Each structure stands twice: as C-alpha cells, then as structure tokens.
Amino acid sequence: MNGLAALVESDTDLPLNTGALFLFTNKQRDKIKIPYWDKTGFALWYKRLEKNKFKWPLKEKNQVCWVLLYRF
C-alpha cells in the first residue's frame, strides 16, 4: 500500500485522501489494484481475472494516464 501511495504522490499533484481513485494494473493486465481513502484510512480493492484482461489505455513509458476522475 505504501508503494502505491508513493507512486501516486510522485506522479500527480493530488493528495491521496481527496476521494479520487487511482488504478494500477500488472503487465499481463489480469490484475488490478485500487487504493482509496474511506474516511477512516486507506483501503485496497484487488481483483484478479481468471480469463480475459482488463482494457487499459496505451501510454508512453513513465507517463501518467488520466482516464476519469470522480469524487465521491
């Protein structure tokens, strides 16, 4: 969790406790992690697909890819 938080803080100007969701996937695109703030601390949602892959936008190396930003 601390590693994902460090990536968000170093690559964006957004504080982690804003309600924004930050999505991370592996190279195979069959696993996804979503750390989020739930008003009492950080929680982590994790999903592993048995078949198929997550659709993911293409990006250049070391570039942050903004998909959608929703506040809850």
ABEGO torsion letter per residue (X at the ends): XAAAAAAAAAABABBAAAGBBBBBBBAAGABBBBBBBAGAEBBBBBBBBABEBBBBBBBBBGBBBBABBBBX
